[in-house]
Amino acid sequence: MIRQAQASIDYPALAHNFQRVRQLAPHSRIMAVIKADAYGHGMVGVAKHLPQADAFAVACLAEATALRQAGITQPITVLQGFQHRDELAQYAAMNLRPVVHQVWQVSALESFVGKISPWLKINTGMGRLGVALEQAVPLWSRLKACESAVECGLMSHFANADEPGHIINQQQISAMRELAQHLSAPLSMANSGGLVNFPEIQADWVRPGIMLYGSSPTRKHTAAELDLRAVMKVSTQLIAINWLRAGEHIGYGSLWHCPEDMPVGVAAIGYGDGYPRHARSGTPVLVNEQRTQILGRVSMDSIVIDLRGLMRPAVGDEVVLWSNELSVDEIAQHAETISYELLCNMKGCVAPG
Ligand SMILES: *Cc1c(COP(=O)(O)O)cnc(C)c1O
């Protein structure tokens, strides 16, 4: 049978990466970030395979609702918070923790009858969600005084956690440290990059996403150096082998031409499946575990692969686009993007498990 492009999920690798987070942040509780369908890995499957997680984080209410419907019982933080005060009853009923980042949301909690454990999010340099630093103290006092508030926490988010030398990191760390000490508030600051690069701010809760999936969160280290294992393997197969002559061109735009008479393979995967169209000629792939490269532009359903020097390639051979042996971080570099985007784009190809 012809196999289509597929993404398979290695749950033992996921458990291993979770354990690595525990080792790296031994004094923090772990909120596993599984938004965007667990970065393309399948949100419910990932959540079910992380019973050891202290909590989960998702972007929106719909994701949290799907987790509850699937029987997930840990606390769930909703990173974008509630969009309307009517949603608060659902937050209370499903034990969801909203991130509060607008003043009207504090007012909504003040008039809500029910029990909620909100996070107050502060903008310390990301310039996305979060109240201004100057508003933090008065809003915290109002939240703490809410009848509805069971447990409150402070949250902020790094803008440059992947670049340990970036000046803004230290500004964000000291702002949040001072604030949390002053308010003696539980603190959550670190995403994957933060918890690896800035152990001093791991604080009460860490929020790892990308490293759970086995991709490196920092320019300083590869995933292998951090002892992280790839959770997703994307593979397909060769559907044709052709001999092209010296000077012949390959793909749309005729950007690549053969320097010699040579064998090329066509593999059944393209940007329609989630493989990045911007992956350049030279992007590595594995054919039967042998490393080779893409030639010419990525098409919607196929790519062309250099078969020179490979041992007896044949139609039906396995082609691996990324895996534990070929890091998605390397592919992301060749496609001028980040692993996060590549993983998220494979959403549709994950076999349910
Ligand atoms: C996505 C996200 C995370 C996880 O980030 P990684 O870099 O994947 O570890 C943590 N916190 C917030 C607020 C996020 O949006």
The ligand as a MOL file (V3000), in Angstrom:
LIG
                    3D

  0  0  0     0  0            999 V3000
M  V30 BEGIN CTAB
M  V30 COUNTS 15 15 0 0 0
M  V30 BEGIN ATOM
M  V30 1 C 3.5730 29.4580 24.0960 0
M  V30 2 C 3.8380 29.9720 25.4340 0
M  V30 3 C 4.7260 29.3150 26.3010 0
M  V30 4 C 5.5890 28.1490 25.8790 0
M  V30 5 O 6.7050 28.6400 25.1810 0
M  V30 6 P 7.8680 27.6970 24.6350 0
M  V30 7 O 8.8360 28.6260 24.0390 0
M  V30 8 O 7.2340 26.7980 23.6240 0
M  V30 9 O 8.3840 26.9260 25.7970 0
M  V30 10 C 4.8210 29.7910 27.5950 0
M  V30 11 N 4.1280 30.8830 27.9940 0
M  V30 12 C 3.3050 31.5610 27.1740 0
M  V30 13 C 2.5780 32.7550 27.6760 0
M  V30 14 C 3.1420 31.1510 25.8630 0
M  V30 15 O 2.3430 31.8380 25.0390 0
M  V30 END ATOM
M  V30 BEGIN BOND
M  V30 1 1 1 2
M  V30 2 1 2 3
M  V30 3 2 2 14
M  V30 4 1 3 4
M  V30 5 2 3 10
M  V30 6 1 4 5
M  V30 7 1 5 6
M  V30 8 2 6 7
M  V30 9 1 6 8
M  V30 10 1 6 9
M  V30 11 1 10 11
M  V30 12 2 11 12
M  V30 13 1 12 13
M  V30 14 1 12 14
M  V30 15 1 14 15
M  V30 END BOND
M  V30 END CTAB
M  END
